[in-house]
Each structure stands twice: as C-alpha cells, then as structure tokens.
C-alpha cells in the first residue's frame, strides 16, 4: 500500500472554501482505479490546518494518481486557497501518521463544507 499525505494551511478566511474543494475532490479521487481510501481532516484548534490521506493499492496506481487531473485540481485549489501545501508519500504507513497531539485535535471533514465530529 502507498499513502499520500497532503498537508494544507488555508489562507485566512478561506477555510470553508478549502473544505468544499477538498470534499468534492475527495469523492473523485476515491473513484480512481487503485484508490482504497481517501480521507481529510481539519485541526480543531487551528481551523486553517488540513490533512488529506490517500491510500493506494500499489505504486502504479499511486503514480497514475500523481499525474491525474484530480491531483492537479487539488494542488491548484491549494495554490489559491492555501498559504502552504506539503505532500509526502509512504509505503505501508502506520495509522500513527497522525502522530502526536495533532491527532487528538482533528476531525474528519465532510463533503458538506462543514467539519464533522
């Protein structure tokens, strides 16, 4: 399994728009061949911090996604709505990629443009 982790820090006042952009793209990414999971989270203490986790069956499907329009749109939305976008890849990552106190201060974002519990 390959995991892609994308951290985004929204521009001031753009948090809701970023939630909506991520929510819409999450659904499209989840439909891509080889995607086994796509989740997004928002930091409850710092509402402008987000993380998107994508899990891919293998390197081939992850590589195809990295060249996809869906990822290009996510990066494009990040370039407009976020002041910082950072991505990383890992093979067989533990769930603890949400390590530290950040894990305790996040909620999964929903597609409605609001954050869930």
JOMO-V830883 format. One line per field, one symbol per residue. psi: psi as a letter, one per 30 degrees, with the letter a starting at -180 (. if undefined). A space follows every 10 residues. Layout:
psi: ???
This chain:
psi: kkkkkjkkjk lkfgeeeeee eeeeeeeeef fkkfkfkjlk lkkfeifgkl kkkkkkelee eeeeefglee eeeeeeeefe fkfkkkklkk khklfgfhla feefglkkkl ffglka.
